[in-house]
Amino acid sequence: MMTSQYHAYLMRIWQSAEFAEEQLFISLEDPTTHKFTYFMDMDEFFAFLRETLSENTKDLNVRKTDN
């Protein structure tokens, strides 16, 4: 039996001209917990996604070997 992980987020992207250069901001909101995660650039955002997906893949691999 295969178990899958599911993540849903509300993603917001905006730019701010309050700094010397326009700064890109990203936030993810978990609609279940209403927890916000903020990112200052795309690299931080993609690192978060890679880490989240990597953890899920490890969890699934452990479950597969336990059966």
N, C-alpha and C positions, 0 to 999 in steps of 0.2 A: 504494500500500500504506500503510495507516495503522498507525502504531506507537503503543502506549498505554503510559503510565506507571502503575505499580502501587505503592502504599505500604501497608504493614501495620504497625500499632502495637498494643501492649498499653497501654491507657490506665488509669491509676489516679487516683482523685479522693478526697481526704480533707480533713477539717477538723481544725484544731488549736486547742485552747483554751489553749495555752501563752502566747498573746499577750493583750493587753488586750481585743481583740475576736477573735472566732473568725475564723481565717484559712483560706481555701480554698487547697489545693495541688493541682496536677495534674502527673502525669508521663506521658511517652510513652516506651515502650521499643521499639526496633527489634528484632524477634525474630531477625533475621539477624545483626546486629552486636552486639546487647546494649547498644547505646548508649542512654543515658537523656537525655531533655530535660525540664527542670523548668520549671514556670510558677507564678507567684504569684497569678495571677487569670485569669479567663476572657478578658479582653482580650488578654493576652499569648498565651494558647493560640490564640485565633482569628486573631491576627496571624500566628502561625507557620503555621497552616493556609493562610491567604490567600497568604502568601509562597511556601510550598511549591507550592501549586496554580498560582500565577502563573508561577513558574519553569518548571513542566512545560508549561504552555500555550505559553510563549514557545519552548521547545524543540520542541514539536510543530509550531508555525507555521513555524519555520525549516526543519524537515525537509520540510514540505509544499511550501515554495517551492523547495527544492533539487531536487525530482523533476522 
